[in-house]
Amino acid sequence: FDRFKDRIFQIADTIKRHNPDLISLQEFRTKAQVYRLHRLLDKKYAVVFAEGVILSYADPVLMIRRDRFKILEDH
């Protein structure tokens, strides 16, 4: 398997080609990885995962298309 820093571009490309309303992702290790993908997707999605002051748990991640849903709360 390719390293994550190489695969993230493939993940972003797949998402951009299919243009989904909702995305559920697994096996992201850190919030930095989640936000890197978020930036590659031009911040079109609101990102939801367990984010705490001391500990964040980025697996699983839900991404919601901002222009298709009303986001009531965002991080």
DSSP file (Angstrom, degrees, kcal/mol; ACC not computed):
  #  RESIDUE AA STRUCTURE BP1 BP2  ACC     N-H-->O    O-->H-N    N-H-->O    O-->H-N    TCO  KAPPA ALPHA  PHI   PSI    X-CA   Y-CA   Z-CA
    1    1 A F              0   0    0      0, 0.0     2,-0.1     0, 0.0     3,-0.1   0.000 360.0 360.0 360.0 145.2    0.0    0.0    0.0
    2    2 A D        -     0   0    0      1,-0.1     2,-0.0     2,-0.1     5,-0.0  -0.396 360.0 -94.8 -71.3 156.1    1.1    3.5   -0.7
    3    3 A R    >>  -     0   0    0      1,-0.1     4,-2.4    -2,-0.1     3,-1.5  -0.337  36.1-109.7 -67.7 156.3    1.7    5.8    2.3
    4    4 A F  H 3> S+     0   0    0      1,-0.3     4,-2.5     2,-0.2     5,-0.2   0.887 117.3  60.5 -57.6 -41.5   -1.1    8.0    3.4
    5    5 A K  H 34 S+     0   0    0      1,-0.2    -1,-0.3     2,-0.2     4,-0.2   0.745 112.7  40.1 -62.3 -20.5    0.5   11.2    2.2
    6    6 A D  H X> S+     0   0    0     -3,-1.5     3,-0.6     2,-0.1     4,-0.6   0.818 115.0  50.5 -90.3 -38.8    0.5    9.6   -1.3
    7    7 A R  H >X S+     0   0    0     -4,-2.4     4,-2.4     1,-0.2     3,-0.6   0.773  92.4  75.2 -71.3 -27.0   -3.0    8.0   -1.1
    8    8 A I  H 3X S+     0   0    0     -4,-2.5     4,-2.5     1,-0.3    -1,-0.2   0.831  93.2  53.5 -59.3 -32.2   -4.7   11.2    0.0
    9    9 A F  H <> S+     0   0    0     -3,-0.6     4,-2.0    -4,-0.2    -1,-0.3   0.862 109.0  49.0 -69.2 -35.3   -4.5   12.7   -3.5
   10   10 A Q  H <X S+     0   0    0     -3,-0.6     4,-2.2    -4,-0.6    -2,-0.2   0.890 111.1  50.1 -68.9 -40.2   -6.2    9.5   -4.9
   11   11 A I  H  X S+     0   0    0     -4,-2.4     4,-2.3     2,-0.2    -2,-0.2   0.943 112.0  47.4 -62.1 -48.7   -8.9    9.8   -2.2
   12   12 A A  H  X S+     0   0    0     -4,-2.5     4,-2.6     1,-0.2    -2,-0.2   0.894 110.8  52.1 -61.1 -41.1   -9.5   13.4   -3.0
   13   13 A D  H  X S+     0   0    0     -4,-2.0     4,-2.2     2,-0.2    -1,-0.2   0.917 109.3  49.2 -62.6 -44.0   -9.6   12.7   -6.8
   14   14 A T  H  X S+     0   0    0     -4,-2.2     4,-1.7     2,-0.2    -2,-0.2   0.918 112.5  47.8 -61.7 -44.5  -12.2    9.9   -6.3
   15   15 A I  H  X S+     0   0    0     -4,-2.3     4,-2.3     1,-0.2    -2,-0.2   0.924 111.7  49.9 -63.6 -44.5  -14.4   12.2   -4.2
   16   16 A K  H  < S+     0   0    0     -4,-2.6    -1,-0.2     1,-0.2    -2,-0.2   0.889 110.1  50.6 -62.9 -39.2  -14.2   15.1   -6.7
   17   17 A R  H  < S+     0   0    0     -4,-2.2    -1,-0.2     1,-0.2    -2,-0.2   0.861 118.0  37.6 -67.6 -35.4  -15.1   12.8   -9.6
   18   18 A H  H  < S-     0   0    0     -4,-1.7    -2,-0.2    -5,-0.2    -1,-0.2   0.694  89.3-154.9 -92.4 -20.3  -18.2   11.4   -7.9
   19   19 A N     <  -     0   0    0     -4,-2.3    -3,-0.1    -5,-0.2    -4,-0.1   0.892  20.9-167.7  52.1  54.0  -19.2   14.6   -6.2
   20   20 A P        -     0   0    0      0, 0.0    -1,-0.1     0, 0.0     3,-0.1  -0.286  28.3-140.3 -75.7 158.4  -21.2   13.0   -3.3
   21   21 A D  S    S+     0   0    0      1,-0.2    44,-2.6    43,-0.1     2,-0.4   0.871  90.7  24.0 -78.1 -41.9  -23.5   14.8   -0.9
   22   22 A L  E     -A   64   0A   0     42,-0.2     2,-0.4    23,-0.1    -1,-0.2  -0.957  67.0-167.8-128.0 143.8  -22.3   12.8    2.1
   23   23 A I  E     -A   63   0A   0     40,-2.4    40,-3.0    -2,-0.4     2,-0.5  -0.999   3.6-167.3-133.0 131.8  -19.0   11.0    2.7
   24   24 A S  E     -A   62   0A   0     -2,-0.4     2,-0.3    38,-0.2    38,-0.2  -0.984  15.5-174.7-117.8 123.9  -18.2    8.5    5.5
   25   25 A L  E     -A   61   0A   0     36,-2.8    36,-2.5    -2,-0.5     2,-0.3  -0.883   6.2-164.6-120.6 148.6  -14.5    7.7    5.9
   26   26 A Q        +     0   0    0     -2,-0.3     3,-0.1    34,-0.2    33,-0.1  -0.877  61.1  33.4-126.4 161.3  -12.7    5.2    8.2
   27   27 A E        +     0   0    0     -2,-0.3     2,-0.5     1,-0.3    32,-0.1   0.712  64.2 146.8  68.8  26.2   -9.2    4.7    9.3
   28   28 A F        -     0   0    0     30,-0.4    -1,-0.3     1,-0.1    30,-0.1  -0.806  31.7-162.5 -82.2 133.4   -8.0    8.3    9.4
   29   29 A R        +     0   0    0     -2,-0.5    29,-0.4     1,-0.1     2,-0.3   0.833  62.3  23.8 -89.4 -34.8   -5.6    8.4   12.3
   30   30 A T     >  -     0   0    0     28,-0.2     4,-1.4    27,-0.1     3,-0.4  -0.901  69.6-121.1-134.0 158.5   -5.3   12.1   13.1
   31   31 A K  H  > S+     0   0    0     -2,-0.3     4,-2.7     1,-0.2     5,-0.2   0.787 112.4  65.3 -67.8 -25.1   -7.4   15.2   12.6
   32   32 A A  H  > S+     0   0    0      2,-0.2     4,-1.7     1,-0.2    -1,-0.2   0.893 101.2  49.2 -62.2 -38.8   -4.5   16.7   10.6
   33   33 A Q  H  > S+     0   0    0     -3,-0.4     4,-1.9     2,-0.2    -1,-0.2   0.908 111.2  49.7 -65.4 -41.6   -5.2   14.0    8.0
   34   34 A V  H  X S+     0   0    0     -4,-1.4     4,-2.4     1,-0.2    -2,-0.2   0.939 112.5  46.1 -62.1 -47.9   -8.9   14.8    8.0
   35   35 A Y  H  X S+     0   0    0     -4,-2.7     4,-2.1     1,-0.2    -1,-0.2   0.779 107.3  58.1 -70.9 -25.7   -8.2   18.5    7.5
   36   36 A R  H  X S+     0   0    0     -4,-1.7     4,-2.0    -5,-0.2    -1,-0.2   0.931 109.8  43.8 -66.1 -44.2   -5.7   17.9    4.8
   37   37 A L  H  X S+     0   0    0     -4,-1.9     4,-1.6     2,-0.2    -2,-0.2   0.906 109.8  57.8 -63.8 -40.8   -8.3   16.1    2.8
   38   38 A H  H  <>S+     0   0    0     -4,-2.4     5,-2.5     1,-0.2     6,-0.3   0.905 108.0  46.0 -55.0 -45.2  -10.8   18.9    3.7
   39   39 A R  H ><5S+     0   0    0     -4,-2.1     3,-1.7     1,-0.2    -1,-0.2   0.885 108.4  55.5 -67.3 -38.9   -8.4   21.4    2.1
   40   40 A L  H 3<5S+     0   0    0     -4,-2.0    -1,-0.2     1,-0.3    -2,-0.2   0.777 105.6  53.8 -64.8 -24.6   -7.9   19.2   -1.0
   41   41 A L  T ><5S-     0   0    0     -4,-1.6     3,-1.5    -3,-0.2    -1,-0.3   0.139 120.4-111.3 -94.8  18.9  -11.7   19.2   -1.4
   42   42 A D  T < 5 -     0   0    0     -3,-1.7    -3,-0.2     1,-0.3    -2,-0.1   0.754  58.3 -76.6  59.3  28.0  -11.7   23.1   -1.3
   43   43 A K  T 3 <S+     0   0    0     -5,-2.5    -1,-0.3    -6,-0.2    -4,-0.1   0.798  91.5 140.7  55.4  33.3  -13.5   23.0    2.1
   44   44 A K    <   +     0   0    0     -3,-1.5    22,-2.9    -6,-0.3    23,-0.4   0.616  56.4  64.5 -77.2 -12.9  -16.8   22.1    0.4
   45   45 A Y  E    S-B   65   0A   0     20,-0.2     2,-0.3    -7,-0.2    20,-0.2  -0.883  77.4-130.7-117.6 141.9  -17.7   19.8    3.2
   46   46 A A  E     -B   64   0A   0     18,-3.3    18,-2.5    -2,-0.4     2,-0.5  -0.713  32.2-138.2 -79.6 142.1  -18.4   20.2    6.9
   47   47 A V  E     -B   63   0A   0     -2,-0.3     2,-0.5    16,-0.2    28,-0.4  -0.894  19.6-172.8-111.2 130.5  -16.3   17.7    8.8
   48   48 A V  E     +B   62   0A   0     14,-2.8    14,-2.5    -2,-0.5     2,-0.3  -0.982  24.8 125.5-127.0 122.8  -17.7   15.8   11.8
   49   49 A F  E     -     0   0A   0     -2,-0.5     2,-0.9    12,-0.2     9,-0.2  -0.951  69.4 -71.7-159.7 169.7  -15.6   13.5   14.1
   50   50 A A  E     +B   57   0A   0      7,-1.0     7,-3.6    10,-0.4     2,-0.5  -0.557  57.6 174.9 -72.5 106.5  -15.0   13.2   17.8
   51   51 A E  E     +B   56   0A   0     -2,-0.9     5,-0.2     5,-0.2     2,-0.2  -0.960   0.7 172.3-121.0 119.0  -12.8   16.2   18.5
   52   52 A G        -     0   0    0      3,-0.9    -2,-0.0    -2,-0.5     0, 0.0  -0.667  44.6-107.7-118.5 174.3  -11.8   17.0   22.1
   53   53 A V  S    S+     0   0    0     -2,-0.2     3,-0.1     1,-0.1    -1,-0.1   0.916 118.2  16.9 -66.6 -44.4   -9.5   19.4   23.9
   54   54 A I  S    S+     0   0    0      1,-0.3     2,-0.4    -3,-0.0    -1,-0.1   0.838 133.4  28.9 -97.5 -40.7   -7.0   16.8   24.8
   55   55 A L        -     0   0    0      2,-0.0    -3,-0.9     0, 0.0     2,-0.4  -0.980  58.2-168.6-130.8 132.8   -7.9   13.9   22.5
   56   56 A S  E     - B   0  51A   0     -2,-0.4     2,-0.6    -5,-0.2    -5,-0.2  -0.941   8.3-157.0-116.1 143.6   -9.4   13.8   19.0
   57   57 A Y  E     - B   0  50A   0     -7,-3.6    -7,-1.0    -2,-0.4   -27,-0.1  -0.915  10.0-178.7-123.0 103.1  -10.6   10.6   17.4
   58   58 A A  E     +     0   0A   0     -2,-0.6   -30,-0.4   -29,-0.4   -28,-0.2   0.249  43.7 114.5 -90.4  12.3  -10.7   11.0   13.6
   59   59 A D  E    S+     0   0A   0    -30,-0.2   -33,-0.1     1,-0.1     2,-0.1  -0.942  75.2  26.8-127.9 110.7  -12.1    7.5   12.9
   60   60 A P  E    S-     0   0A   0      0, 0.0     2,-0.4     0, 0.0   -10,-0.4   0.476  81.1-171.5 -91.5 170.2  -14.8    7.6   11.6
   61   61 A V  E     -A   25   0A   0    -36,-2.5   -36,-2.8    -2,-0.1     2,-0.5  -0.977   9.4-160.0-126.2 137.4  -15.3   10.8    9.8
   62   62 A L  E     -AB  24  48A   0    -14,-2.5   -14,-2.8    -2,-0.4     2,-0.5  -0.979   6.9-166.6-115.7 130.6  -18.5   12.2    8.3
   63   63 A M  E     -AB  23  47A   0    -40,-3.0   -40,-2.4    -2,-0.5     2,-0.5  -0.978   4.0-164.1-119.6 129.7  -18.3   14.9    5.6
   64   64 A I  E     -AB  22  46A   0    -18,-2.5   -18,-3.3    -2,-0.5     2,-0.3  -0.947  26.0-115.4-120.3 127.5  -21.4   16.8    4.6
   65   65 A R  E >>  - B   0  45A   0    -44,-2.6     4,-1.1    -2,-0.5     3,-1.1  -0.448  21.4-153.4 -65.4 118.5  -21.7   18.9    1.5
   66   66 A R  T 34 S+     0   0    0    -22,-2.9     5,-0.2    -2,-0.3     3,-0.2   0.828  90.1  52.2 -64.6 -35.8  -22.1   22.6    2.6
   67   67 A D  T 34 S+     0   0    0    -23,-0.4    -1,-0.2     1,-0.2     3,-0.1   0.513 114.6  42.1 -83.8  -2.1  -24.0   23.7   -0.5
   68   68 A R  T <4 S+     0   0    0     -3,-1.1     2,-0.3     1,-0.2    -1,-0.2   0.532 115.4  42.4-117.4 -12.0  -26.6   20.9   -0.3
   69   69 A F  S  < S-     0   0    0     -4,-1.1     2,-0.7    -3,-0.2    -1,-0.2  -0.970  79.5-116.5-135.1 149.8  -27.4   20.8    3.4
   70   70 A K        -     0   0    0     -2,-0.3     2,-0.7    -3,-0.1    -3,-0.1  -0.787  30.8-147.6 -84.9 116.4  -27.9   23.4    6.1
   71   71 A I        -     0   0    0     -2,-0.7     3,-0.1    -5,-0.2    -5,-0.0  -0.774  15.4-174.4 -89.6 117.7  -25.1   23.0    8.6
   72   72 A L  S    S+     0   0    0     -2,-0.7     2,-0.3     1,-0.3    -1,-0.2   0.802  73.4  14.5 -83.1 -31.1  -26.3   23.9   12.1
   73   73 A E        -     0   0    0      0, 0.0     2,-0.3     0, 0.0    -1,-0.3  -0.992  70.0-176.8-146.8 136.8  -23.0   23.6   13.8
   74   74 A D              0   0    0     -2,-0.3   -26,-0.1    -3,-0.1   -28,-0.0  -0.941 360.0 360.0-135.7 154.9  -19.5   23.4   12.3
   75   75 A H              0   0    0    -28,-0.4    -1,-0.1    -2,-0.3   -27,-0.1   0.386 360.0 360.0 -99.6 360.0  -15.9   23.0   13.6
